[in-house]
Amino acid sequence: QADLANLSPEACEAAAATAVREQYPRAVHVALSPKSRQLSAAPNGRTYLHGQGSTERAQGMPTSAFTYRCELEANSGKLLGVRLDWVE
Protein backbone atom coordinates (compact mmCIF):
# COMPACT_ATOMS: atom_id res chain seq x y z
CA GLN A 1 0.00 0.00 0.00
CA ALA A 2 1.38 3.39 -0.99
CA ASP A 3 2.01 6.05 1.61
CA LEU A 4 -0.13 8.77 0.06
CA ALA A 5 1.56 11.44 2.17
CA ASN A 6 4.80 10.85 0.23
CA LEU A 7 3.36 10.72 -3.29
CA SER A 8 3.56 13.86 -5.38
CA PRO A 9 1.12 13.90 -8.29
CA GLU A 10 2.65 17.23 -9.31
CA ALA A 11 6.11 15.68 -9.69
CA CYS A 12 4.61 12.91 -11.82
CA GLU A 13 2.73 15.38 -13.99
CA ALA A 14 5.82 17.56 -14.41
CA ALA A 15 7.75 14.48 -15.55
CA ALA A 16 4.94 13.59 -17.98
CA ALA A 17 4.95 17.11 -19.45
CA THR A 18 8.74 16.94 -19.80
CA ALA A 19 8.44 13.57 -21.57
CA VAL A 20 5.93 15.08 -24.02
CA ARG A 21 8.31 17.95 -24.78
CA GLU A 22 11.23 15.55 -25.22
CA GLN A 23 9.27 13.58 -27.83
CA TYR A 24 7.83 16.72 -29.46
CA PRO A 25 10.09 19.72 -28.79
CA ARG A 26 7.63 22.05 -30.51
CA ALA A 27 4.67 20.87 -28.39
CA VAL A 28 2.43 23.59 -27.04
CA HIS A 29 -0.40 23.67 -24.53
CA VAL A 30 0.49 20.48 -22.65
CA ALA A 31 -2.54 19.96 -20.42
CA LEU A 32 -2.85 17.29 -17.74
CA SER A 33 -6.16 16.42 -16.11
CA PRO A 34 -5.90 16.17 -12.30
CA LYS A 35 -9.37 14.57 -12.29
CA SER A 36 -8.01 11.60 -14.27
CA ARG A 37 -5.42 10.59 -11.63
CA GLN A 38 -5.59 6.99 -10.43
CA LEU A 39 -3.31 4.90 -8.25
CA SER A 40 -2.72 1.21 -8.79
CA ALA A 41 -0.35 -1.42 -7.49
CA ALA A 42 2.83 -2.08 -9.44
CA PRO A 43 5.31 -4.97 -9.19
CA ASN A 44 7.93 -5.10 -6.43
CA GLY A 45 5.92 -3.06 -3.93
CA ARG A 46 5.78 0.00 -6.16
CA THR A 47 2.86 2.19 -7.15
CA TYR A 48 1.62 3.47 -10.51
CA LEU A 49 0.02 6.86 -10.87
CA HIS A 50 -2.02 7.03 -14.09
CA GLY A 51 -3.54 10.05 -15.77
CA GLN A 52 -4.57 11.66 -19.02
CA GLY A 53 -3.46 14.71 -20.94
CA SER A 54 -3.43 16.43 -24.28
CA THR A 55 -1.18 18.67 -26.34
CA GLU A 56 -0.66 20.19 -29.73
CA ARG A 57 2.45 18.41 -31.02
CA ALA A 58 3.35 21.65 -32.81
CA GLN A 59 1.66 25.02 -33.13
CA GLY A 60 -1.51 24.75 -35.20
CA MET A 61 -1.70 20.95 -35.19
CA PRO A 62 -4.83 19.18 -33.93
CA THR A 63 -4.84 18.31 -30.25
CA SER A 64 -3.42 14.86 -29.47
CA ALA A 65 -4.50 12.92 -26.40
CA PHE A 66 -2.21 10.74 -24.31
CA THR A 67 -2.13 8.76 -21.13
CA TYR A 68 0.79 8.74 -18.74
CA ARG A 69 1.91 6.33 -16.06
CA CYS A 70 4.47 7.15 -13.41
CA GLU A 71 6.15 4.42 -11.43
CA LEU A 72 6.81 5.42 -7.83
CA GLU A 73 8.43 3.83 -4.81
CA ALA A 74 5.48 3.10 -2.55
CA ASN A 75 7.12 4.12 0.72
CA SER A 76 9.17 7.14 -0.29
CA GLY A 77 7.14 8.38 -3.27
CA LYS A 78 10.33 8.66 -5.33
CA LEU A 79 9.64 8.93 -9.06
CA LEU A 80 11.26 5.99 -10.86
CA GLY A 81 10.01 6.59 -14.38
CA VAL A 82 7.25 7.82 -16.62
CA ARG A 83 5.62 6.29 -19.68
CA LEU A 84 3.48 7.99 -22.31
CA ASP A 85 0.99 6.29 -24.60
CA TRP A 86 -0.58 8.32 -27.39
CA VAL A 87 -4.30 7.84 -28.01
CA GLU A 88 -4.89 7.58 -31.75
LINHU-V493690 format. One record per residue. N is the residue number from 1. RES is the residue in one small letter. SS is DSSP state (h for helix, s for strand, l for the rest). PHI is phi in radians with two decimals (none if undefined). OMEGA is omega in whole degrees, 0 to 359 (none if undefined). Layout:
N_RES_SS_PHI_OMEGA, N_RES_SS_PHI_OMEGA
This chain:
1_q_l_none_181, 2_a_l_-1.27_172, 3_d_l_-1.48_186, 4_l_l_-1.11_179, 5_a_l_-1.16_183, 6_n_l_-1.66_182, 7_l_l_-1.45_179, 8_s_l_-2.08_176, 9_p_h_-1.01_180, 10_e_h_-1.12_178, 11_a_h_-1.14_178, 12_c_h_-1.11_182, 13_e_h_-1.15_176, 14_a_h_-1.10_178, 15_a_h_-1.15_178, 16_a_h_-1.15_179, 17_a_h_-1.11_177, 18_t_h_-1.11_179, 19_a_h_-1.10_177, 20_v_h_-1.07_183, 21_r_h_-1.22_175, 22_e_h_-1.23_179, 23_q_h_-1.30_183, 24_y_l_-2.31_185, 25_p_l_-1.00_180, 26_r_l_-1.66_182, 27_a_l_-1.07_176, 28_v_s_-2.27_176, 29_h_s_0.98_175, 30_v_s_-1.25_182, 31_a_s_-2.13_178, 32_l_s_-2.03_184, 33_s_s_-1.70_178, 34_p_s_-1.03_180, 35_k_s_-1.20_182, 36_s_s_-1.54_184, 37_r_s_-1.07_176, 38_q_s_-2.52_174, 39_l_s_-1.77_173, 40_s_s_-2.59_179, 41_a_s_-1.25_176, 42_a_s_-2.15_179, 43_p_h_-1.06_174, 44_n_h_1.03_176, 45_g_h_1.20_179, 46_r_s_-1.77_182, 47_t_s_-2.25_172, 48_y_s_-1.81_169, 49_l_s_-2.03_183, 50_h_s_-1.83_174, 51_g_s_-2.88_181, 52_q_s_-2.24_178, 53_g_s_-2.74_177, 54_s_s_-2.64_179, 55_t_s_-2.80_164, 56_e_s_-1.64_183, 57_r_l_-1.14_173, 58_a_l_-2.76_181, 59_q_l_-0.89_177, 60_g_l_1.54_179, 61_m_l_-1.39_176, 62_p_l_-1.06_178, 63_t_s_-1.17_177, 64_s_s_-1.96_179, 65_a_s_-1.65_176, 66_f_s_-2.59_169, 67_t_s_-1.99_176, 68_y_s_-2.30_177, 69_r_s_-2.45_175, 70_c_s_-1.75_174, 71_e_s_-1.79_185, 72_l_s_-2.23_170, 73_e_s_-1.20_186, 74_a_l_-1.11_184, 75_n_l_-1.41_185, 76_s_l_-1.63_184, 77_g_l_1.40_181, 78_k_l_-1.09_179, 79_l_s_-1.32_182, 80_l_s_-1.78_180, 81_g_s_3.04_178, 82_v_s_-2.39_180, 83_r_s_-2.25_175, 84_l_s_-1.93_172, 85_d_s_-2.31_182, 86_w_s_-1.47_179, 87_v_s_-1.59_184, 88_e_l_-1.74_none
